[in-house]
């Protein structure tokens, strides 16, 4: 039986080494290919010229991606957290719980391009909102809602049951317990889940193509304006062929850096918040 433990340890180390090597290689390769195009002008200027990516930078695409992502995070976080609270603290019927869980799982399985088509048909065309940040934000919010809900529900269930029962035994209401004990204890995990859901939304190209992203646009001045987005910008650059590949790699590197930095900040904030709550 000793060889089984040795094999398992080798297999585990090999697996994590392969994952880390793949991520480092991917990031390094994209950076190596696009490092020559990265500059202050590339990050702070708008595209220029008749051919996309020929001159100028990607600043409108960066701001547009942040607007799309921020709108989706706001629209998805409230119903996701509310659903998790209901399932953990208020739902007493097992059948109802399973039904709600099934709905959330079905939402997570809907292809993003189908969500984009739905948002285009209902919001852009039927409600006549047009292609705008809000329409795309709704589609992206539906896409990331299950992700945030699962993270929030997991965080709520990890709150020590003794702490909740002690609050009830002291005569505190359920609402008071949730607002004063549960939510402060889970704040780090909730914020982390919302940010990671935003990272997931930032790279979703299909919903943006149908609902709000365009090839050329200025920095948006409202959520009812169309905007450029890094994923669509990258797709269009690659579609143009070899003349725009350097700019495409630069755009890919910026998008990967934004997602990686957001993920690291979310993880660090969750860990710091959890440690601070344990010490308090």
VEXDREN-2710 file (C-alpha; in Angstrom, 1 decimal):
% VEXDREN-2710
k/r/px/py/pz
1/UNK/0.0/0.0/0.0
2/UNK/3.0/2.3/0.4
3/UNK/3.5/2.6/-3.3
4/UNK/-0.1/3.9/-3.7
5/UNK/0.7/6.8/-1.4
6/UNK/3.9/7.5/-3.3
7/UNK/2.1/7.4/-6.6
8/UNK/-0.7/9.7/-5.4
9/UNK/1.9/12.2/-4.2
10/UNK/3.8/12.2/-7.4
11/UNK/0.6/12.4/-9.4
12/UNK/-0.6/15.4/-7.3
13/UNK/2.7/17.2/-7.7
14/UNK/2.8/16.5/-11.4
15/UNK/-0.7/17.8/-11.8
16/UNK/-0.1/21.1/-10.0
17/UNK/3.2/21.6/-11.8
18/UNK/1.5/21.0/-15.2
19/UNK/-1.2/23.5/-14.4
20/UNK/1.2/26.2/-13.2
21/UNK/3.5/25.6/-16.2
22/UNK/0.6/25.9/-18.6
23/UNK/-0.6/29.2/-17.1
24/UNK/2.9/30.6/-17.0
25/UNK/3.6/29.5/-20.6
26/UNK/0.4/31.0/-21.8
27/UNK/0.9/34.3/-20.1
28/UNK/4.6/34.5/-21.0
29/UNK/3.9/33.6/-24.7
30/UNK/1.2/36.3/-25.0
31/UNK/3.4/38.8/-23.3
32/UNK/6.4/38.0/-25.5
33/UNK/4.3/38.3/-28.6
34/UNK/2.6/41.6/-27.6
35/UNK/5.3/43.2/-25.5
36/UNK/6.5/45.3/-28.4
37/UNK/3.1/47.0/-28.8
38/UNK/2.6/47.8/-25.1
39/UNK/3.1/51.5/-24.4
40/UNK/1.5/54.4/-22.6
41/UNK/0.0/55.5/-25.9
42/UNK/-1.4/52.1/-26.5
43/UNK/-3.1/52.0/-23.2
44/UNK/-4.4/55.6/-23.1
45/UNK/-5.3/56.5/-26.7
46/UNK/-8.3/55.7/-28.9
47/UNK/-7.9/53.7/-32.2
48/UNK/-7.0/55.8/-35.2
49/UNK/-6.9/55.2/-39.0
50/UNK/-9.2/53.4/-41.3
51/UNK/-8.0/49.9/-40.3
52/UNK/-8.7/48.8/-36.8
53/UNK/-5.5/48.4/-34.8
54/UNK/-3.3/50.2/-37.3
55/UNK/-2.8/53.2/-35.2
56/UNK/-3.8/54.5/-31.7
57/UNK/-4.6/52.4/-28.7
58/UNK/-7.3/50.5/-26.8
59/UNK/-8.4/52.9/-24.1
60/UNK/-12.0/53.0/-25.2
61/UNK/-12.0/49.2/-25.2
62/UNK/-10.6/49.1/-21.7
63/UNK/-13.2/51.5/-20.3
64/UNK/-15.9/49.7/-22.2
65/UNK/-15.0/46.4/-20.7
66/UNK/-14.9/47.8/-17.2
67/UNK/-18.4/49.3/-17.8
68/UNK/-19.8/46.0/-19.1
69/UNK/-18.3/44.1/-16.2
70/UNK/-19.3/46.6/-13.5
71/UNK/-22.9/46.7/-14.8
72/UNK/-23.1/42.9/-14.8
73/UNK/-21.6/42.7/-11.3
74/UNK/-24.1/45.1/-9.9
75/UNK/-27.1/43.5/-11.6
76/UNK/-26.1/39.9/-10.6
77/UNK/-24.8/40.4/-7.1
78/UNK/-28.0/41.4/-5.4
79/UNK/-30.3/38.6/-6.7
80/UNK/-27.5/36.1/-6.3
81/UNK/-26.9/37.0/-2.6
82/UNK/-30.6/37.2/-1.9
83/UNK/-31.1/33.7/-3.4
84/UNK/-28.3/32.3/-1.3
85/UNK/-29.7/33.9/1.9
86/UNK/-33.1/32.4/1.2
87/UNK/-31.8/28.9/0.5
88/UNK/-29.6/28.9/3.6
89/UNK/-31.8/30.6/6.2
90/UNK/-35.4/30.7/5.0
91/UNK/-36.1/27.7/2.8
92/UNK/-37.7/24.9/4.8
93/UNK/-39.0/22.7/2.0
94/UNK/-36.5/20.3/0.6
95/UNK/-38.5/20.0/-2.7
96/UNK/-38.5/23.8/-3.1
97/UNK/-34.8/23.9/-2.3
98/UNK/-34.1/21.2/-5.0
99/UNK/-36.3/23.0/-7.5
100/UNK/-34.4/26.3/-7.0
101/UNK/-31.1/24.6/-7.2
102/UNK/-32.2/22.9/-10.4
103/UNK/-33.1/26.3/-11.9
104/UNK/-29.7/27.8/-10.9
105/UNK/-27.9/24.9/-12.4
106/UNK/-29.9/25.1/-15.6
107/UNK/-29.0/28.8/-15.9
108/UNK/-25.3/28.0/-15.5
109/UNK/-25.6/25.5/-18.4
110/UNK/-27.1/28.0/-20.9
111/UNK/-24.6/28.9/-23.6
112/UNK/-23.5/32.5/-23.5
113/UNK/-24.4/33.0/-27.1
114/UNK/-28.0/32.0/-26.3
115/UNK/-28.1/34.5/-23.5
116/UNK/-26.8/37.1/-25.9
117/UNK/-29.5/36.2/-28.5
118/UNK/-32.2/36.4/-25.8
119/UNK/-31.0/39.8/-24.6
120/UNK/-30.8/41.0/-28.2
121/UNK/-34.4/39.9/-29.0
122/UNK/-35.9/41.1/-25.8
123/UNK/-33.9/44.1/-24.7
124/UNK/-32.4/45.5/-27.9
125/UNK/-35.3/44.8/-30.3
126/UNK/-38.5/44.3/-28.4
127/UNK/-37.9/46.9/-25.6
128/UNK/-36.0/49.1/-28.1
129/UNK/-33.1/49.8/-25.7
130/UNK/-30.7/49.4/-28.6
131/UNK/-27.1/48.1/-28.3
132/UNK/-25.9/49.5/-25.1
133/UNK/-24.0/48.7/-21.9
134/UNK/-27.2/48.0/-20.0
135/UNK/-28.4/45.4/-22.5
136/UNK/-25.1/43.6/-22.4
137/UNK/-24.9/44.0/-18.6
138/UNK/-28.2/42.1/-18.3
139/UNK/-27.0/39.2/-20.4
140/UNK/-23.7/39.0/-18.6
141/UNK/-25.5/39.3/-15.2
142/UNK/-27.7/36.3/-16.0
143/UNK/-24.5/34.4/-17.1
144/UNK/-22.6/35.0/-13.9
145/UNK/-25.5/34.9/-11.4
146/UNK/-25.1/31.1/-10.7
147/UNK/-21.4/31.5/-10.1
148/UNK/-21.9/34.2/-7.5
149/UNK/-24.9/32.4/-5.9
150/UNK/-22.9/29.2/-5.4
151/UNK/-20.0/31.1/-3.8
152/UNK/-22.3/33.1/-1.6
153/UNK/-24.3/30.0/-0.5
154/UNK/-21.0/28.2/0.3
155/UNK/-19.8/31.2/2.4
156/UNK/-23.1/31.4/4.3
157/UNK/-23.0/27.7/5.2
158/UNK/-19.5/28.0/6.4
159/UNK/-20.5/30.4/9.2
160/UNK/-20.2/28.4/12.4
161/UNK/-23.6/27.0/13.4
162/UNK/-22.8/27.6/17.1
163/UNK/-22.5/31.3/16.4
164/UNK/-25.9/31.5/14.7
165/UNK/-27.6/29.4/17.4
166/UNK/-26.0/31.6/20.1
167/UNK/-27.5/34.7/18.5
168/UNK/-30.9/33.1/18.4
169/UNK/-30.7/31.9/22.0
170/UNK/-30.0/35.5/23.1
171/UNK/-33.3/36.6/21.5
172/UNK/-31.9/38.1/18.4
173/UNK/-34.1/38.0/15.3
174/UNK/-33.1/36.2/12.1
175/UNK/-32.8/39.5/10.3
176/UNK/-30.5/40.9/13.0
177/UNK/-28.4/37.7/13.0
178/UNK/-28.0/37.9/9.2
179/UNK/-27.2/41.6/9.0
180/UNK/-24.9/41.8/12.1
181/UNK/-23.2/38.4/12.1
182/UNK/-23.5/36.4/8.9
183/UNK/-23.0/39.2/6.4
184/UNK/-20.0/40.7/8.2
185/UNK/-18.4/37.3/8.6
186/UNK/-18.9/36.5/4.8
187/UNK/-18.1/39.9/3.5
188/UNK/-14.7/38.9/2.1
189/UNK/-16.1/35.8/0.4
190/UNK/-19.0/37.7/-1.1
191/UNK/-16.9/40.5/-2.5
192/UNK/-14.4/37.9/-3.8
193/UNK/-17.1/35.9/-5.5
194/UNK/-18.6/39.1/-7.1
195/UNK/-15.2/40.2/-8.4
196/UNK/-14.4/36.7/-9.8
197/UNK/-17.8/36.6/-11.5
198/UNK/-16.9/40.0/-13.1
199/UNK/-13.6/38.4/-14.4
200/UNK/-15.7/35.7/-15.9
201/UNK/-18.0/38.3/-17.6
202/UNK/-15.1/40.4/-18.9
203/UNK/-14.0/37.6/-21.2
204/UNK/-17.4/36.7/-22.6
205/UNK/-17.5/37.8/-26.2
206/UNK/-20.8/36.3/-27.5
207/UNK/-23.2/38.3/-25.3
208/UNK/-21.4/41.5/-26.0
209/UNK/-21.5/41.0/-29.8
210/UNK/-25.3/40.8/-29.8
211/UNK/-26.1/43.4/-27.2
212/UNK/-23.7/46.3/-26.7
213/UNK/-20.2/46.0/-28.0
214/UNK/-19.2/47.8/-31.3
215/UNK/-16.0/48.0/-33.4
216/UNK/-15.6/51.8/-32.9
217/UNK/-16.9/54.0/-30.1
218/UNK/-15.8/56.7/-27.8
219/UNK/-15.5/56.3/-24.1
220/UNK/-19.2/55.7/-23.0
221/UNK/-20.9/58.5/-21.1
222/UNK/-23.9/56.5/-19.9
223/UNK/-25.0/52.9/-19.5
224/UNK/-27.4/53.4/-22.5
225/UNK/-24.5/54.0/-24.9
226/UNK/-22.7/51.3/-26.9
227/UNK/-19.0/50.8/-26.2
228/UNK/-16.0/49.0/-27.3
229/UNK/-14.9/45.8/-25.4
230/UNK/-11.6/44.0/-25.3
231/UNK/-12.9/40.6/-26.3
232/UNK/-14.6/41.9/-29.4
233/UNK/-11.7/44.2/-30.2
234/UNK/-9.4/41.1/-30.0
235/UNK/-11.7/39.1/-32.2
236/UNK/-11.8/41.8/-34.9
237/UNK/-8.0/42.2/-34.8
238/UNK/-7.4/38.5/-35.3
239/UNK/-10.1/38.4/-38.1
240/UNK/-8.1/41.1/-40.0
241/UNK/-5.1/38.8/-40.4
242/UNK/-1.4/39.1/-39.9
243/UNK/-1.3/42.9/-40.2
244/UNK/-3.0/43.3/-36.8
245/UNK/-1.6/40.3/-34.9
246/UNK/0.9/42.4/-32.8
247/UNK/-2.0/44.6/-31.6
248/UNK/-4.1/41.5/-31.0
249/UNK/-1.5/40.0/-28.7
250/UNK/-1.1/43.4/-26.9
251/UNK/-4.9/43.5/-26.4
252/UNK/-4.9/39.9/-25.2
253/UNK/-2.1/40.6/-22.7
254/UNK/-3.9/43.7/-21.3
255/UNK/-7.1/41.7/-20.9
256/UNK/-5.3/38.8/-19.2
257/UNK/-3.4/41.1/-16.9
258/UNK/-6.7/42.8/-15.8
259/UNK/-8.4/39.5/-15.1
260/UNK/-5.3/38.1/-13.3
261/UNK/-4.9/41.2/-11.2
262/UNK/-8.6/41.3/-10.3
263/UNK/-8.5/37.6/-9.3
264/UNK/-5.4/38.1/-7.1
265/UNK/-6.9/41.2/-5.4
266/UNK/-10.2/39.3/-4.8
267/UNK/-8.4/36.3/-3.2
268/UNK/-6.2/38.6/-1.1
269/UNK/-9.2/40.6/0.1
270/UNK/-11.2/37.5/1.0
271/UNK/-8.3/36.1/3.0
272/UNK/-7.6/39.3/4.8
273/UNK/-11.3/39.9/5.6
274/UNK/-11.6/36.3/7.0
275/UNK/-8.5/36.7/9.2
276/UNK/-9.7/40.0/10.5
277/UNK/-13.1/38.6/11.4
278/UNK/-11.6/35.7/13.2
279/UNK/-9.4/38.0/15.3
280/UNK/-12.4/40.3/16.2
END
